[in-house]
Amino acid sequence: MASAPTPPPNYSSVPVENHNHKHNHNHQNSHKRHRNDWSSSSGKYSNSRSAAPIAAAATDIAAHGGGNGGGRSVYSSALGSLLDGRRSRLAPEFSGRKSTRYAAKKHSGLPRAALNTLPHSEAANEVLTYLYNAGNIVSNIDNVLISNEHRLWEVEDYIYMLKDFGNTGQLLLAEKCYEFIMCKPNGRVAKGKLTSAMIGTLGRLGEINRAIELFRESRIEGYGMTVYTFSAMISAYGRNGRFADAVELFMSMRGLGLVPNLVTYNSIIDAGAKGEVSFDVVVKYYDEMLAAGVRPDRLTYNSLLSVCASKGMWEMAQKLLTEMDGRRIVRDVFTYNTYLDTLCKGGQIDLARRVFEEMSFKCVWPTIVTYSTLMDGYAKANLLEDALHLYEEMKLRSVCLDRVCYNTVVGVYAKLDRFDEAVNICREMDGCGIKTDVVTCNALLAGYGRHGMYAKVKRLFEEMKARNIYPNTLTYSTMIDVYTKAEMFQEAMNVYIEFKMARLEVDVVFYTAIVDALCKNGLVESSIMLLIAMIEKGIKPNVVTFNSIIDACQESQTLEYGVHGSTQAIEYPNEQPSAMLIDGAFQTMPGEDRILKMFQQLASEKAGHIRKLRRGRQDLNCIFWLFQKMHELHIKPNVVTFSAILNACSRCNSYDDAAKLLDTLRLFDSQVYGVTHGLLMGYREQIWFSAQTLFNELMRMDSSTASAFYNALTDMLWHFGQRRGAQMVVIEGKNRNVWKGEWSISCLDLHLMSCGAGSAMVHDWLLNMHRTLFQGSELPKIVNILTGWGKHSKVMGDGTLKRAIEALLNGMGSPFRFAEHNMGRLTSSGDLVATWLRQPGFIDTLVLYDVLNHSQPAGPPHGYPAPGF
């Protein structure tokens, strides 16, 4: 657990604004070879284009809403050279995001406090206090302004106050203050400065239409034709998600004789950051800035870091920090907060810990944003206990928590099934004057649903509305997800009807939640229909949407509710008939609501207990169709997608079927295809070199995502007889600390492994034991193999992994037996194991070989021995 830097005595925990304080994993690429010894401690890995002219960028943005900036620039910079170099083929697209739920988690919308350091007189702070105490009563505000007019500097103090009103959300005070000073006989320059400040305040408060009106009026009156006014308007557009408008305004400046300066470039870069535009697009303005001889400052780099944060581009963020250091620009707390956010979103939790500790050596003291960002990163990486330790540390250091931090803690306790503590945190929030909001309730709803507490889900949902906490899209998608996975289709339908009545916007997160819930229930056909419906509505699915369906398609059997005799086939590309059948009742007339129709059908059939067995094997045509649709929609698969494809290959009855599935990878990533297909064909040194490169890329992923890929790849190789290749992959994963567990000469922990990976690991473990014996050493008194749960079974006890390992060991005549009081632990005395391993010729049983025969069907799945083995 990282320890927080010790702040100076005058440290204040008052929140300070971060450019990227959003809450919505992995080691750096420094591959080292570890010895293949079975010690109890495993070593960890540690850190070891510019584009076409700006006009082309503006056209691309207008046409595509942001684009990806794929051309080359006439400008150059250190950042541009990095983009021009070899990109990682897997990052950030090759990412282990298994859920898009957090994409819909926004802040409460309350204004955030920002440090206001503008020059002003001492009286300005007093006048601000008087204005805040005026109680939004117009006459009181007017009296304060009139009675204190003689005490204020005419321009600087009013600009200072306008900025403060923007930070604290005081629209009325800002308007009255601006009207008051603008009525005075100020010159054109003064009016321009005041108007620029007011446009910035309106943009910060979300009043973009008023900002546009004021900008237009200032230009007509002649005091708005300044670089600063244009820069303020660009910033206002950016803050309100209108990056294309910001670019258009930026492009118009030179035609009006206005030369962009540092403020302008910072505004357009920050607009790109707030609009979550591709880094390739934003870096064009940075390159143009350098070419124009404008020197970037800390705000420039903080904004560029914000662009990296939303994409998890932690390596690019490191490059930016190196440039900052080279220019002798000192990092501030905003820089560190944004960098931490980037590391957390990129899965670099260990590196984030070190950066957090580094802050104290740089005399940069963490704010609530720092703690909240790191805690949120821990929570999303499922390091829940670490998140709680950080929370306890914050309390010990008397750091005042904000709404975002409290909501994160509530979510952590809910995930841990510690609802009493979660409720206590809600009470603590109320006691601090921070009201629980929709984000708080969403976290509790998800927690209750995850643990099957459906009565509490319903009660909390009703309490929300009674307390005027209005459910948002995420609330409804969470409720539908909970009810659908519990096969409570009538309740899910009722929630959906209420959602429609609320007239909230349906987004990709909403659809994906329903698709995933249907897939978890085995309703693959229904999820396909919903996928088609969302595409028809113009809502582009994301990779998570497809991953849910691809993963569900590989099940050996799919049960679907349906009306007998009312079936119709989905048409796939090239008009190939599919084995997948869709209920005719799910077919809708033009204008009908497909989701409502689907829930009505499922609810009625659930009540009648009607089920149909749709197919007896996975539908390869379905997977082919899904991949082609992803290709058409330009949706890049991620590591979860590739793992799902490899798992599907493991279920194929023939090599030819598996080869066809692997061929689909060629549409997206030749590297992944080359490695997986090459290993399937048999070990070759050149293929293994490419595999090492791929495994290096996997080090960027969080451990659960990386282990899922290793499991899937090993399963496929084991399934098709490539036992030596499977063992090499699993040893590589062990050396890279992919699986977390107790591995020693006395204990082999397989509970996070798949059947193929576990089987290969058993062979390697026994080989090491055999080597130990023939070197003259003794085995421990008791040796154990843990098989409690694994990829194929998330329940303790009699899972698929347990049965596979038991069959493997029994086939070898091993002395291992399951412990009487632990159904998942195979155990034996060291003496019996030693006697068993010393049998003449037994070493031949342990050494694995590649035995793939392309002309024959695949062998028994998941490590089960063939009859008579």
Order of alpha helices (4+ residues) and beta strands (2+ residues): alpha-alpha-alpha-alpha-alpha-alpha-alpha-alpha-alpha-alpha-alpha-alpha-alpha-alpha-alpha-alpha-alpha-alpha-alpha-alpha-alpha-alpha-alpha-alpha-alpha-alpha-alpha-beta-beta-beta-alpha-beta-alpha-alpha-alpha-alpha-alpha-alpha-alpha-beta-alpha-beta-alpha-beta-beta-alpha-alpha
